[in-house]
Amino acid sequence: MDPKVIAGIAAAISAIIAAIITAIATGFSARQRLQELRFQYETRLKDGYLEKAREYTSKLYVPLSVALAALGFAFQHFRSSSADQGAKVGQFKEAIKEFLSVAADLSSRGANAFLTTDLDETLQGFQAFLTSSLVAQEPKLKVVMMLGTTALWGGSKAGVEHVVSGKRIKFFRTPPVSFSLGPVTFAYKAEEILSAPVESAEFEERFSRDTFLINMLIKEVTLGAVARRNTQGTC
């Protein structure tokens, strides 16, 4: 073959490859820039969101933090005290009622409207857990199973919730599981303790998790979003 023809073909192939590489690089750069812009927008939006919530620090977040600290201290005293078990349980339940009273008072004055979404949801779940645990005789665990199909089969999804109680919960408590078998998907989650006797290990687990998270979400408002990131780094 004529060397000039070969050189022409090579030049054409090189040009095509260069064009493809340039197109890929340009597309990647555009996606990166889009992600950066989205992140910047979300950051500004969240900063403004927290700034608005911060206006209610003294009337809402500080009283809530004080009540949470008092409840945490009461729990530590309950766990470490050598007093009669019945007396300890009674004293701690009174501390729970006091915390619930403070939270209910704040709520009655419209506090929920000025809580961040994460904090509002977590606090409400914690209040429900505490209220149920005051009279709980055995731990209760919520089990959720989800079964779905991909778009090829219509993209449907259905879930089933079940409450397991007593000693049986140890057979259901596993890390979340999800997998796909062709177009069928399955997910299983059994992590949320709905209620438990205050002296049980299940109560301590949910209590410790929620008080830590609520405290972190309060600090996110009072100290800024960086407080949440720093706290997550110590988990």
C-alpha positions in Angstrom: 0.0 0.0 0.0 1.1 3.5 -0.8 3.0 5.0 2.2 1.0 8.2 1.8 -2.3 6.3 2.0 -1.1 4.6 5.2 0.0 7.9 6.6 -3.4 9.4 5.8 -5.3 6.5 7.4 -3.1 6.8 10.5 -3.7 10.5 10.7 -7.4 10.0 10.3 -7.5 7.4 13.1 -5.4 9.6 15.3 -7.8 12.4 14.7 -10.8 10.3 15.6 -9.2 8.9 18.7 -8.2 12.4 19.8 -11.8 13.6 19.2 -13.2 10.8 21.2 -10.8 11.4 24.1 -11.6 15.1 24.0 -15.3 14.4 24.0 -15.0 12.1 27.0 -12.8 14.5 28.9 -15.2 17.4 28.1 -18.1 15.4 29.3 -16.4 14.3 32.4 -15.4 17.9 33.2 -18.9 19.1 32.6 -20.3 16.4 35.0 -17.7 17.3 37.6 -18.6 21.0 37.3 -22.3 20.1 37.5 -21.7 18.1 40.7 -19.7 21.0 42.2 -22.5 23.5 41.4 -25.1 21.2 42.9 -23.0 20.7 46.0 -22.4 24.5 46.4 -26.2 25.1 46.0 -27.1 22.4 48.5 -24.5 23.8 51.0 -25.8 27.4 50.7 -29.4 26.1 51.0 -28.5 24.1 54.2 -26.5 27.0 55.7 -29.5 29.3 55.2 -31.8 26.6 56.7 -29.6 26.2 59.7 -29.2 30.0 60.1 -32.9 30.4 60.3 -33.2 27.6 62.9 -30.3 29.2 64.9 -32.6 32.2 65.6 -34.4 29.9 68.1 -31.4 28.7 69.9 -32.2 30.2 73.3 -36.0 29.5 73.2 -35.8 26.0 71.7 -32.5 24.3 71.2 -30.9 25.2 74.6 -34.0 24.1 76.7 -34.1 20.8 74.7 -30.3 20.3 75.1 -30.6 20.9 78.9 -33.5 18.4 79.2 -31.6 15.8 77.2 -28.5 16.3 79.3 -30.6 15.8 82.5 -32.2 12.7 81.1 -28.7 11.3 80.1 -27.4 12.0 83.6 -30.4 10.3 85.1 -29.8 7.2 82.9 -26.1 7.0 84.0 -27.2 7.3 87.6 -29.8 4.6 87.1 -27.2 2.2 85.5 -24.5 2.8 88.1 -26.5 3.2 91.3 -26.5 0.4 93.9 -29.9 1.4 95.3 -32.9 -1.0 95.3 -33.8 -2.0 91.7 -37.4 -1.0 92.1 -36.5 2.4 93.5 -34.0 3.0 90.7 -36.5 2.1 88.0 -39.1 4.4 89.6 -36.7 7.4 89.8 -35.5 6.9 86.2 -39.1 6.7 84.9 -39.8 10.0 86.6 -36.8 11.5 84.8 -38.3 10.2 81.5 -41.6 11.7 82.3 -39.9 15.0 83.0 -38.1 15.0 79.7 -41.4 14.1 77.9 -43.1 17.0 79.7 -40.4 19.4 78.5 -40.6 18.1 74.9 -44.4 18.3 75.0 -44.4 21.8 76.3 -42.0 23.0 73.6 -44.2 21.2 71.0 -47.4 22.9 72.3 -45.7 26.3 71.7 -45.0 25.4 68.1 -41.4 24.3 68.5 -41.7 21.6 65.9 -42.1 24.2 63.2 -38.5 25.4 63.9 -36.8 22.1 64.4 -34.7 20.8 61.5 -36.3 18.0 59.7 -33.8 15.3 60.9 -34.1 16.5 64.5 -37.9 16.6 64.4 -38.2 13.1 63.1 -35.6 11.7 65.5 -37.1 13.5 68.5 -40.6 12.3 67.7 -39.4 8.7 67.3 -37.5 9.0 70.6 -40.5 10.3 72.4 -42.7 7.5 71.2 -40.0 5.0 72.2 -39.8 6.5 75.7 -43.5 6.6 76.2 -44.0 3.0 75.2 -41.0 1.9 77.3 -42.5 3.3 80.5 -45.0 0.4 80.5 -43.1 -2.1 78.5 -42.9 -5.7 79.8 -40.7 -7.0 77.0 -38.7 -5.6 74.1 -40.5 -5.1 70.8 -38.7 -5.0 67.4 -40.0 -3.7 64.1 -39.2 -5.9 61.1 -39.6 -4.6 57.6 -39.5 -6.7 54.4 -39.7 -5.2 51.0 -40.3 -7.1 47.7 -40.2 -5.4 44.4 -39.7 -5.8 40.7 -37.7 -3.8 38.1 -39.2 -1.6 35.4 -39.2 -4.6 33.1 -41.9 -6.1 35.2 -43.7 -2.9 35.9 -41.4 -1.5 38.7 -43.8 -2.4 41.6 -42.8 -2.6 45.2 -44.6 -3.9 48.3 -43.6 -3.9 51.9 -44.7 -5.8 55.0 -44.1 -4.6 58.6 -44.2 -7.0 61.6 -43.6 -6.5 65.3 -41.6 -9.2 67.1 -41.5 -9.2 70.9 -39.8 -11.0 73.7 -36.9 -13.4 73.4 -37.8 -14.1 69.8 -36.2 -10.8 68.6 -32.7 -12.2 68.8 -33.6 -14.5 65.9 -34.7 -11.5 63.8 -32.0 -9.0 64.5 -29.5 -9.0 61.7 -27.8 -6.3 59.6 -29.9 -5.0 56.8 -30.0 -7.3 53.8 -30.9 -6.5 50.2 -30.3 -8.4 47.0 -31.7 -9.0 43.5 -32.6 -12.2 41.6 -33.1 -11.1 38.0 -36.0 -8.6 37.9 -37.0 -9.3 41.6 -35.5 -7.3 44.5 -35.7 -8.1 48.2 -34.8 -6.1 51.3 -34.9 -6.9 54.9 -34.4 -4.6 57.9 -34.9 -5.3 61.6 -33.1 -2.6 63.5 -35.7 -0.4 65.3 -36.5 -1.2 68.9 -40.0 0.2 69.4 -40.0 -0.2 73.1 -38.3 -2.1 75.9 -38.2 -2.3 79.7 -35.9 0.5 81.0 -33.6 -2.0 82.6 -33.0 -4.1 79.5 -30.1 -4.1 77.1 -32.4 -3.3 74.2 -33.5 -0.1 76.0 -30.0 1.0 76.6 -29.1 0.4 73.0 -31.9 2.5 71.5 -31.6 5.1 74.3 -27.8 5.6 73.7 -28.2 5.8 69.9 -31.1 8.3 70.0 -29.7 10.6 72.7 -26.3 10.7 70.8 -28.0 11.5 67.5 -30.3 14.2 69.0 -27.4 15.8 70.7 -25.5 15.8 67.4 -28.4 17.4 65.5 -28.8 20.1 68.2 -25.1 20.9 67.9 -25.5 21.1 64.1 -27.7 24.1 64.6 -26.0 25.7 67.6 -22.4 25.2 66.4 -22.8 24.8 62.7 -22.8 21.9 60.2 -19.1 21.3 60.9 -20.1 20.0 64.4 -22.1 17.2 62.8 -19.2 16.2 60.5 -16.7 16.3 63.4 -19.0 14.2 65.6 -19.6 11.7 62.8 -15.9 11.3 62.6 -15.7 10.1 66.2 -18.5 7.5 65.8 
